Amino acid sequence: MDLENQNRVKNLTEKYGAENIIVLLGAAEAEAAGLAAETVTNGDPTYAGSLAGVQLGLRVYHAVEPEFKDNVDADVYDEQIGMMEMVLDVDSIIAEMTSIRDQFTKY
């Protein structure tokens, strides 16, 4: 997660409270999604950004996970994400995101 997005997440969390924030990711690979998820839950593991050492514990999901997909309009989902879902390793992404949530999510 780049430094600008880390700042945005941190500022929004301070403004609205961590319990009111959900982060939605769309990375194409499980490892990239996991790194971003870890950043907004347990802190930036690279110690490069404003979330280094900051454990926000935010709820975080990937756009291909059922928790998100089942709660949006199916036609919009198919139009915006459907094609990518066919080429992504959805099972790996779900496994990675579930692991991060199980370890670090507080809300």
Steps between C-alpha positions, in 0.01 A plus 500: 500500500653830395574777747217723381240229553644420841454864595143498371410188697663634816327839471158349429540261792589787733205703373229231500632233736641160410171326576338701217756426229507213251786476252427347159796374298527397137857376461548239228716267709442346841840609629443865406152494653639342815771763534245781467263323741777456754588869467149616599460244776837439664709786363728545201730195500756687289523780760494754217175686550286679752347169610835351603440355844140627502254219569167631373329159498269608218256272324644428157361308204590433140249578227478133397411374847143383563464747790522781245365334188178382669422853619518693175277509194582191293481685168736773617739240643503304173555816299781637718673192643365189327765478228786538746349242732533244220878545474590550867588222740193572712556211741852621584378856548220387731740281701749784540236754600338259746836432661575869545154571644524205738835621631464876516146637460358652816158616374 
